[in-house]
């Protein structure tokens, strides 16, 4: 700007001189006029270069995922802390990457999950992350997305056809997780134990966990009588009522096993409400929702915990890598851990933060 001002001042002076009665231009003035012309050309050139650089800078994305659109389809309810933590991880990864990402909830309705997937395909999104509880039922829609060039990543259950280099899976083997819970429970039961299972839905996730638990009891030489396997839904008040009704009707129950976050939480809180002492009826399950933490701290049982925040974070990251670079995450394992009264304190802070 200083150069422009100087040029303007000099030009102004020169113009004043030139508007005077015509006289022969002295050599020193002519030389100055030539310098002014050169300066004007230089300033114009530099201003053009600055404008070009500013345009190039504006065209550079501030984050690597800008321009990509992803959708996450969650099988559950945002009021369920398990699902809320997944979405928190999803949203944090989306923010870091700069992708445009949304989450849709099916509230336990598989048909609604499929509907959301189909709508995302029709909308032409770049990637879809799916909480899939029925791999066989979901496959035709996964195939439809893949055929259209849309990246797909699954959690909860793997696609029965596509290998992980085509459709990555975020999670772990649910049967192995159930086996871990069964190993823990086997140390607390004697043969002839009466056990009962509760799950939000009788679906691949609960079937796999139950199978793993029973296999672990068999391997440990613990005989058992399975009293029932209840499908309790996702209305928490109703879940607690079902657990309570069973316990009152079957005081011979030795162990209650939740196969999902709400079914687990209802078990511990119901035992406390009915006045049972810790350990009187064994209680195990999954995840660390508030009532489960309360029950564990009070000494009633234990839960196997998977890092659910990482589902959402890794799911978004896997879509980004697949969509932008054709890099495949493959099967991404998420760690699990048994949490009981001996180590619950190590997890409480992160539970309060909505991470674990």
N, C-alpha and C positions, 0 to 999 in steps of 0.2 A: 504493500500500500504506500510505503514511503517513496518507492521508486515512481509510482504512478503520480503521487503528489508533486514530486520534483519535476517530472515530465510536464505535468499540467502547468506548473508555474513557469517553466521555461518556455513552453509553447505559447502561454498567454503573453509573456513578454515579447516573444518573437512576433506574434500576430499583431501586437500593438505597433511594433516597429514597422511591420509590413503594410499596415493600413495607413501609415503616414504617406505623405506625397512620395510618388515613385522616385526612388533614387537607386543608384547602383549599390547592390548589396556588398558590404565590405567582406573581405575574405574570412575574417574571424567569425562573422555572423553566418556565413555560408557553411563554414566548417561545423559550427554549433548546430545548425539546422540538420546537417547530415547525421550528426551524432544523435539528435533527437529522433530522427526517423529510424535509426538502428535500434534505439532503446524501445520505441513503440513496438517494433516487430518482435523484439525479445520478450517484452511483457506479454504480448498477445500469445506468443508460442507457449510461454510458461503457464499462462492461465488455461490454455487448452489442455496441457499435460496434466495439470491439477484436476481439471474436470474429468478427464479420462480415468485417473487414478481413483477419484471419489466414486465413480460409477462402478469400477471393478471391485472396490471395497464393499460397496453396498450389495453386490451380487454374491459375495462370499457368505455361506450360511454361518451363523454364529455358533451353531451346534451341529454335530455330524448327522443327526437324524431328521433335520428339518425337511419338510416336504413329504415325509412318510406318514401314513395313517394306519394305525393298528386298533384292533378291538379285542377286548378280553370278555369272554362269556363265562360267567361264574354260575355253577349249578345251584348255589345256595342263596342265603339271605344276608344282606349287608349288616343286619343286626347281630349275626353270629360272629363273634370275635375271630374265629378261625378264618372265615372268608374275608373279613375286614382287614386282617393282617396281610393276606395275599394281595388284596387291592392296594394296600399301602406300599408294598414292595413294587408292584406294577407301576404305580403313579410316580414313585421316586425315580425309577429307572427311566420312565418316559420323560421326566423333567430333565434328568442329566443328559439324555440323548437328544432332547429337543423334538421328539416325535409327537404327533397329534394322536393321543390315545384315549379311548373311552372304555368303560366297563359296564356290562349289562348283567342283570341277575335273573336267574330262572326260578328262584324260590322253590327248589326241589322238584320242579316240573321238567322232566326230560324232553317232553314235546316242545316246551318253550325254549329249552336250550337249543334244540335243533332249529327252531324257528329263527332264533337270533343268528345262528350260524348261516342259515340260508339267506337271511337279510343282508348279512355282512358280505357274502359272496356277490349278491345282486348289486350291492353298493360299490363293488370293485375296490375294497380296501386292499392295502398292501400286505397285511398279515393278520392272522387270527390265532389267539391263544385260547384254548378250550379246556375247561374243567370237565373232563369226560368221565362219566360214571358208567357208561354203557358203550364199550369199544365197538361191539358188533353193530349196534344201532347207529352209532356215529359215523362209521366208516364210509357209507355212501356220500355223506356230506364232506368228509375230509377229502375223498377222491375228487368230488366236484370242485373243491377249492384248488387242489393241487393241479388238476387238469386246466384250470384257468390261470395258472401261474401265481396263485396267492400262497404265500408262505403260511404254514400251519405248524403250531407247536402244541403238544398235549400235556396235560398233567392228570393224575389220578389213575388213568388206565391207558396203556399203549395201544396204538393202532394195530389191529390183528393182521394187516397185510403189508403196509409200508415199513421198511427198515428205518432205523433211526437216522440214517443219512438223508432220508427223504422227509420224514416227519419226526423231528426230535421229541424226546420225552423228558420232562422235568419231574424228578421224584425218586422213588426207590421201589423195591419189590414189596408190595403190601403183605404178601404171605410171610416174607422174612420178618417184617415188622410185627406181625401177629405172633410169630414164633418167639421173638424176643419177649413179648408180654407173657406168653405161655411159660417160658423159662423162669421168669420172675415169679409168676403165680405158683409154679410147681414147688418152689422152695417153701411155700406157706400152706400147702394143702396136704391132706392125707388121702390115701386111696378111698374110694367110695364117696368122694365129695359131690355135693349137689351144686351144679353151676347153672347160671342163666346168662343169656346174651341179650343186649339191647342195641339196636342200631336205628338210625334215622330212617334208613331205607335198606331193604334187602336187595343189594346190588353188588356188582363186582368188587367194590372196595370192601364192603362188610363181609362178603363171602370169603375173600382172600384172607382178611385178618382173622376171621373165625377159624378157617382151615389151618392157618399157621399156629394159632393158640392150641387147638386140639392136638395137632401133631407134636408140639412141644410137650404137652402133658403125657401123650402116649410114649414119647421117647424117654421121658423121665420116670416111666413106670407108674404114673398116677392114674388110677381108674376113676371114672366120674360118671355121674348121671346128669345128662343135660335136661334140665327141667323145661326150658322153652327158649325160643329165640323171637323176641318181639320187634316188630317194625313200628317205631314210635313217632315218626314224622319230625317236623322241625318247629312245632309250637312248643316252646319250652315248658309252659304250664302243663300242657297235656303230657309231655314226656315225663315230667315229675310224677304226675298222677298215675301213669302206667307203672312206673317203677314202684311207687308206694303201694299200689294195689297188689302187685305181685308179692312184695315182701310180706304184706299183711296176710295174704292167702297162703304163703309158703314160708313159714318161719324156719323150715328145715334148710333153707338156702345157705350154702357155705361161701359162695363167691358170686358176685355180680360183675359182669364184664361189659363195659361200654365199647362199642365199635366205632364211635364217632365222637366229636367234641361235645355235642349236647347230651347224647346218651350217657357219656362218661360223667359229665358235670352233675346230671340229675341223680346218679347213683350215690355219690358222696354226700350231697346235701340232704338227700332223703334219709340216709342212715343217721345223720345227725338229728334231723327233725323227729325221727321216730325214737330217739333216745338210745340207740345202740352205742356200745363202747367201741373205740378204735380196735380193729382186728377181730371183732366178734363175727362180723361177716366181711370177708375179704372183698376188696374193691380195686379194680384196675381198669385202665382204658387209655384214652388218647387226648393229647393237646392240653393247653394250659389256659382255659377260660377261667373267669374269676372264681366261680364256685368250685372248680377243680382245685385251684390253688388253695382255697380255704380248706377243703377236705384233706389235701395232702399235708398242709401245715398242722392240721389237727391230729394227724397220725392215722387217718382212715385208709390210706392206700397209696397208689402210684399211677403215673401216666407215662406213656411213651410219647415223646415230643419230637415232631419234625419241624424244621426251621421254615415255617410257612411263609414268612416274609420273603424268603429266597425263591419260593415258587414264582411269585409275581415279578421279582426283579430279574431272575434268570429267564423267565418266559419272555419278557419284553426284550431283553438283551439277545436272546436266541433268535427272535423274529428279526431284529435289526441286522444281525450278522448274516442271516439267511437271505434277507431281502436285498440288502445293499451290496454284499460281497459274495453271495453264494457260498458262504462258509457255514458248515453244518455243525451244530453243537453236539449232535448225537444224543445219547442217553446221559443226562446230567444228574448225578446222584446228589440227593440232599440228605444230610446226616440226621440220625435220630438218636435220642438218649432217653434212658429211664430216669424219671424224676420222682423221688419219694421224700420222706421227711429228712433224710440225711443230706440232701443237696438242693432242696427247693429254694433255699436262700440265695443260691447262685443265679437263679433264674428270675427272681421277683422283680428286680429293677427293669429288666427288659420286657416283662409282662406288662408292667405299668406304662411303659413307653409305647405299647402296642406293636412290639416287634416280635416277641416270642409268645 
